[in-house]
Amino acid sequence: MRYFVMCAETGTISEAARRLNISQPSVSAAIQQLEDLYNVQLFLRVPTKGIELTAEGLGFLERARLLLSQSDQFRHDVDAISHTLGGEITVASFVNLTPTIIAELVGAFHEKHPNIQVHILDLDQHDILSGLAAGKIELAITFDLALQSGFSSSVLATLPPLAVFPSEDPLAQEDTVSLHDVATRPFILMDLPHTRDYFHRLFSDQKIVPRIDFRCHSLEAVRSFVASGLGVSLLNIRPSTQLTYSGRSVVTRPIAEPMRPLQIVLLRNNRLRMRPALSLFADMATRLIPALVAPRRT
């Protein structure tokens, strides 16, 4: 199509070939392909003068120029999407990380890069992994649970499991507690895909079977149930406040036995190229998240 437009503008195939820096037969073949494909005659060959557009060729030229202009604009728009430091990015976040550290991270990022709009997808691990595998999610901040091949992950922080007690529980007064003592209380399980398997494994590694009385789907639900005296729990995330939504307090204590920690990871699909705006967000996450999850005694 570009060869045709150049021929129309120069009036000769030889001049078009010279400006395009290709051979004259290649230009002639391209014009012939267009005429065969669309069943039109685009040019009249005029001896000693070169070529002249036919009536069909004139109409074809107008539409060809419009199409090429749209193609150029499309290429420009795609390039802008790929390289701009403005626009929008979408990041998936593990549901319990969103209110505890991601909000702070997004706030700091927005202050430094106000032209980049960050959309957070608040998801459990199953939906994060599915979205990454399908190419629907470019970047995720989550835990190292059930990770699959084809993902690139970098560790941002390591969080050991902590026992969570109501403030009046005698075990809350200890510096550390045994998982065997935790198992003597009713247990409140964080019941999310892959997360529940992680906590079950902590008990099974110690050959303990917890007595699960309640199952919750959010960090604050678990903490509120514990604060209300309905049982104890294990969590890897420790908010900066002891208070729960109910107004009651919880206490977290380290566990004496060696326990497998959870790692917060930056996760992406290897098949997707990292856009510059996403790279900026990933860099800030790498710098800030370790400080945001620094241990605090509660």
BELTADA-V223537 format. One line per field, one symbol per residue. ss: DSSP state (H for helix, E for strand, L for the rest). phi: phi as a letter, one per 30 degrees, with the letter a starting at -180 (. if undefined). burial: b if it has 16 or more other ideal C-beta (glycine too) atoms within 10 Angstrom, else e. A space follows every 50 residues. Layout:
BEGIN
ss = ???
phi = ???
burial = ???
END
This chain:
BEGIN
ss = LHHHHHHHHHLLHHHHHHHHLLLHHHHHHHHHHHHHHHLLLLEEEELLLE EEELHHHHHHHHHHHHHHHHHHHHHHHHHHHHHLLLEEEEEEEEHHHHHH HHHHHHHHHHHHLLLEEEEEEEELHHHHHHHHHLLLLLEEEEELLLLLLL EEEEEEEEELLEEEEELLLHHHHLLEELHHHHLLLEEEEELLLLHHHHHH HHHHHLLLLLEEEEEELLHHHHHHHHHLLLLEEEELLLLLLLELLLLLEE EEEEELLLLLLEEEEEEEELLLLLLHHHHHHHHHHHHHHHHHLLLLLL
phi = .ddddddddcibddddddddibddeddedddddddddchbcdbcdceicj bbdddddddddeddddddddddddddddddddcdccibbbbdbeeddedc bdddddddddddbddcdcccccbdddddddddddidcdbbcacdchdcdj ccbbdcacbddbdcbddddedddddbbddddeddcecccdcceiddddde dedddchbcdcdcbbbcbeddeddddedidlbabbccbedbddcedjdcb bcbdcdddbddccdbcbadddcdddeddddddddeddceeddceebdb
burial = eebbbbbbebeebebbbeebeeeeeebbebbeebbeeeeeebbeeeeeeb bebeeebeebbeebeeeeeeeeeeeeeeeeeeeeeeeebebbbbbbbbbb bbeebbeebeeebeebebebbebbbebbbebbeeeebbbbbbbbbebeee beeeebbebebbbbbbeebebbebeebbbeebeebbbbbbbbebbeebbe ebbeebeeebebebebeebbbbbbbbbeebbbbbbbbbbeebebeeebbb bbbebeeebeebbbbbbbbeeeeebebbebbbebbeebbeebbeeeeb
END
